[in-house]
Amino acid sequence: MSDSVRFYQRSGFELQRGGAHASFSTFRVGEQHINLRLVNRETPTQNESLVIFFVDDVDAKYQSFLDAGLMPDFEPRDAPWGERYFHICDPYGNTLSFARPIAS
């Protein structure tokens, strides 16, 4: 993680949480975010990446997946970090997150 954190910070990305010694780190890129998850190369997991898309209506986006015959990992939920979100994996195991900040 430390090499990745150093690379992204040198590239101008803003560290939001985590860091060199964390197993999970989030960087802000403009209005979007990139999450890094530490993965054991000997026992890779299916979901090695997470891409976050901010949308106007999380629940409507969730319903659009259902309407298309796709099954997200879970129903939209409110997270303790202040976002409403849900995940769905692409055919290659990359996790796509659809989120919207919760108004305070």
C-alpha positions, 0 to 999 in steps of 0.5 A, a space after each residue: 500500500 505504501 508504494 501505491 499511496 506514494 504514487 497517487 499522492 505524487 500524481 496529484 490525487 488527494 488522500 481522503 482516508 487510509 494511508 501507507 499502512 492501511 489495508 484500504 485507502 481512498 483518493 479523491 480525483 476531482 469529483 470522483 474517488 478511487 479506492 485501493 484495497 490491499 490484496 494478497 497476491 497468493 490468494 487473490 480475491 474476486 473483487 480487487 478493484 472498486 470504482 465509484 460513480 456518483 449519481 443523482 438518484 441511487 435508488 433509481 439507478 438500482 432499479 434500472 439494474 433490476 429492470 435490466 435483469 441484473 442483480 446488485 450485491 445489495 439494496 441501496 443503504 446509508 453508510 456511516 461515512 455519509 453516502 447512500 450507495 450500492 455495489 454491483 460486480 462486472 463480469 470480471 469481478 470489478 466492483 462498481 459502486 453507485 453513490 450519492 452524498 447524504 444531505 446533512 
